[in-house]
Amino acid sequence: MENKRDLLRSIPSVEKVLEDPGLVDLGNRVPRWSLMEATREVLAEIRQSIAEGNRGKEPRMTEIVEEIAVRAEAGSRRSFTRVINATGVVMHTNLGRATLSEDAVNAVTEVAGSYSNLEFDLAAGKRTTRNMHVENLLIKNTGCESACVVNNNAGAVLLALNTLAEGKPTIVSRGELIEIGGSFRLPEVMDKSGTTMIEVGTTNRTRLDDYERAITETAGVILKVHQSNFDMTGFVESVAIKSLADLAHRNGMIMVEDLGSGALTDLSQFGVEKEPMPQESLKNGVDVVTFSGDKLLCGPQAGIIVGKAEFVDRMKANPLARALRVDKMTLVALEVTLRQYLEPELLLEKLPTLRVLSRKPEDLKQRADRVAGALSAGLKERVRVSVREVTSQIGGGSLPAAGLASYAVALSSEEFSSDRIASMLRRCEVPIVARIFEDNIIIDFRTVQPSEDETLTSQILKALAGGDRR
Ligand SMILES: *Cc1c(COP(=O)(O)O)cnc(C)c1O
């Protein structure tokens, strides 16, 4: 057993390590900063483990070089990348929700790489607001008087309540105090807006007279929130939006509705349950409606506010609107998406997320069968491969009860746990994100694009047949 001092002295210098042919070669593929960072890190860790008495052997050069190479490559790889969504959750918030149409993507590319008329009126030759690119389209699509767009729907709710109810009460049903995705909790957003929340009713039942009794002299807002990501059945009661809007107006209050996903078209034509639409809320007398751009609208992340001019125009003038404004790439993607809604007969062809929602189970089964065949042939006994009927989720806080019939390839193995397989799939060149069910990896074909089937297959074969490198 050598002593610590000898071991420490045996650690090669950074210069020496970098002279290793393996790393010299790697240096042509990864940037110098990443190579240096990995080298210093690995050597420091070896030094520390010797110093702490956790290492009794001299470090070997091949071992050091291999570890540096892995880290340098990982460190230089872009973090934000496309993935194959095999989870079956269509509007997966962690995987970027809706995918944009080809036209929207092209417009983003064009505007991102050039100067643009973001806030410039080309006809008049003077400055204008960025909102103008989408406002008319929102008026056409929803029948609102005025519209404005912010960063996301949470921002839209914040802006609406801050503008219309700061220092005043906002009455809301206890059954609608929702949490979305862990970070949007309605009571917290309301609190930040400066309004005073007045909860009425109970979790499962709220009646018109509950709202009525809560009305105060200082008016304020009645807020209705779409429950979005959960479903209540049984002994439940809520107040129709029209009666609520009438009650608000009789008492000089403003009726605001947070619709969440806000589909602009009746989704039942695409084989999905109908979601409430902003144009219907406005018809029913709601003053201000907010909804997301990247849920069932199938556009970019955005918070869309439509409603009566007297209220929406006040929101546009609120300094918070500046803090919450959208950037040019979002705005142009939203403009293109909203234009597509003016030609409803082309929607299914244009919007990829609508196509994902409307994929037919029999087509998904065919693809699953084909991929399963290739995987069984390639993986032999190592991994059990089967095709299963599964239920995809719409996700993104929409239609929680409405699952979509789908087909999946299920993988399981004696050799690797399903957590292990999932992790190997996530480490592929185009990472594959799947779900685990009853110790099986489930690859749901609804959210895998048909053009990805081949990459999916070859990557799984490579990852699992090649065994377990890391
Ligand atoms: C999704 C959702 C939100 C949050 O919208 P983001 O665009 O994610 O900020 C707020 N309210 C409701 C009802 C929702 O469904």
The ligand as an SDF file (V2000), in Angstrom:
LIG
                    3D

 15 15  0  0  0  0  0  0  0  0999 V2000
  -52.8290   26.0980  -18.1740 C   0  0  0  0  0  0  0  0  0  0  0  0
  -53.6360   27.0040  -17.3920 C   0  0  0  0  0  0  0  0  0  0  0  0
  -53.0840   28.1620  -16.8420 C   0  0  0  0  0  0  0  0  0  0  0  0
  -51.6320   28.5000  -17.0220 C   0  0  0  0  0  0  0  0  0  0  0  0
  -51.3870   28.7770  -18.3640 O   0  0  0  0  0  0  0  0  0  0  0  0
  -49.8660   28.9560  -18.8920 P   0  0  0  0  0  0  0  0  0  0  0  0
  -50.0480   29.3750  -20.3140 O   0  0  0  0  0  0  0  0  0  0  0  0
  -49.2250   27.6350  -18.7160 O   0  0  0  0  0  0  0  0  0  0  0  0
  -49.2640   30.0190  -18.0410 O   0  0  0  0  0  0  0  0  0  0  0  0
  -53.8910   28.9850  -16.1180 C   0  0  0  0  0  0  0  0  0  0  0  0
  -55.1970   28.6980  -15.9290 N   0  0  0  0  0  0  0  0  0  0  0  0
  -55.7780   27.6010  -16.4450 C   0  0  0  0  0  0  0  0  0  0  0  0
  -57.2130   27.3390  -16.1930 C   0  0  0  0  0  0  0  0  0  0  0  0
  -55.0110   26.7030  -17.1930 C   0  0  0  0  0  0  0  0  0  0  0  0
  -55.5530   25.6010  -17.7030 O   0  0  0  0  0  0  0  0  0  0  0  0
  1  2  1  0
  2  3  1  0
  2 14  2  0
  3  4  1  0
  3 10  2  0
  4  5  1  0
  5  6  1  0
  6  7  2  0
  6  8  1  0
  6  9  1  0
 10 11  1  0
 11 12  2  0
 12 13  1  0
 12 14  1  0
 14 15  1  0
M  END
$$$$
